[in-house]
Amino acid sequence: MFAPVVMLLRDRMGQAQFNQLRGKAIALHAQVITAFCNRFGLESKERQNLIRLAKNNGKKLGLLA
């Protein structure tokens, strides 16, 4: 779904700069998930499952192209 946009952005930015941006976005998303888990008292195992789910959803949507 988003793969063409991601690939275009990667081509325009260059691989190194794109990887830096992607890493920052992934880290920020993991922080949001951690804050959510802390707020609702979820254990670290549930947090890991949510991060794994987010990664799998990103693959399905084409964000990890």
C-alpha positions in Angstrom: 0.0 0.0 0.0 2.7 2.5 1.0 5.6 0.7 -0.5 5.8 2.9 -3.7 5.9 6.1 -1.5 8.5 4.6 0.8 10.6 3.5 -2.2 10.3 6.9 -3.8 11.3 8.7 -0.6 14.3 6.3 -0.2 15.4 7.1 -3.7 15.1 10.9 -3.3 16.8 11.0 0.2 19.5 8.4 -0.4 19.8 5.1 1.4 21.9 6.4 4.4 19.7 9.4 5.2 16.5 7.3 4.7 17.8 4.7 7.1 18.5 7.4 9.7 15.0 8.8 9.4 13.5 5.3 9.5 15.5 4.4 12.6 14.3 7.6 14.4 10.7 6.9 13.4 10.9 3.3 14.7 12.5 4.5 17.9 9.8 7.1 18.4 7.1 4.6 17.8 8.6 2.1 20.3 8.6 5.0 22.9 4.9 5.6 22.3 4.2 1.9 22.7 6.3 1.9 25.9 4.5 5.0 27.3 1.1 3.3 26.5 2.2 0.2 28.4 3.5 2.1 31.4 0.3 4.2 31.6 -2.0 1.1 31.6 0.4 -1.1 33.6 1.1 -3.7 31.0 4.1 -6.0 31.5 7.2 -5.9 29.4 6.2 -9.1 27.6 3.0 -7.4 26.4 5.0 -4.4 25.3 7.3 -6.7 23.3 4.2 -8.3 21.7 2.8 -4.9 20.8 6.1 -3.8 19.2 6.2 -7.1 17.3 2.6 -6.5 16.1 3.5 -3.0 15.0 6.5 -4.4 13.0 4.3 -7.0 11.3 1.7 -4.4 10.5 4.4 -2.2 9.0 5.4 -5.0 6.7 1.9 -5.7 5.6 1.3 -2.0 4.8 4.5 -1.7 2.9 6.2 0.7 5.3 9.2 -1.5 5.6 9.8 -1.8 1.8 
